Amino acid sequence: MPRSIKQLLAETLEDLTQNNLDKFVFQLLDRSEEPRVRRCRVEGKSRLDIVDVLVSTFTEDKAVDVTAEILRSIGCNHQAETLCEFSWS
């Protein structure tokens, strides 16, 4: 059975170290583009909660793009490429 976008996003965030997850959340909150994510929705939340916020804020397709963009900006290029590969297969 193919994995859903939410599963792929969750697996991607689960692969991040806590330090990289903190950077990810910081960059997510620092985005200037709309829609923006409110701090209270992601700060101190689990990886699964963050996935829910990503999908509910950006839609599934855009959540993949935003996640990959942020991953690249924090130097997690491998995770970004893996996410993009699996999301389009």
N, C-alpha and C positions, 0 to 999 in steps of 0.2 A: 504494500500500500504506500503510495507516495506521501511524503511528509508535507504537512501544511506549512504555510509561511510562518505562522506563529511557532511551530515546532523548530523550524530552521533558525528563527531569530533567538529562541530560547537556547538552543544548542550553541549558537554563536556567543551569546552573552555568558553562558556557563563556561565556555573555554577561556574567558578572560580572567586574568588575575584580579584580585581585589583592587590593586592599584590601578590597573587599566580600566576596570569597571568604574572606579571613581573618576578617572579622566573622561570616560565616555559620558557619564552623567553630567560632568561639568560642561563638556562641549555641547551636549544636548540642550542644557539650560542656556548656554551662551549663544545659541543660534539666533541670528537676527531676522531670519526669514519667518514668515507666517506659514502655518500656525505655530505658535510658540508653546512650549511646555512649561507649566508652572512648577516651581520648585517643590511644592508640597505633594505633587503627584509622583515624584521619583526619588526624592532625597530620603535615604534610609530604607528604601523599599527593596524587595527581593528582585532577582533577575526576572522572574515570571511576571511580577507586577509591572516592571519596566516594559516588558514585551507588550502587555495589555495596553499600557499607555501609548506606546509607539503605534500600535495598530489602530487604536481608537482615535488617535490624534491625526495620523497621516494616511490612513487606509493601508491595506496590506502591501500593495505594490510600492507605494511611496515610502513606507516604513523600511523596506529593504534598501531603497536608494539612500535614505537618510542615515540608516545604520551603517551602510558601507562607506558613505562619505565621512562620517564621524570616525569610524575605525581607521580609515586611511589617515585622517588628520592626527590621530594619536599614535601612529606608527604600527598599527595592527593590520598591515597589508595582507598578510596571509589569511587572516580571518575574513577580511573584506572580500578577497577573491573567492574564497571557499563559499561564502554566503551567496555571492552573485552567481557562481557556477551552479549551485544546487537549486537556487530559486528559479532558474530558467530551464532546468532540465525536466 
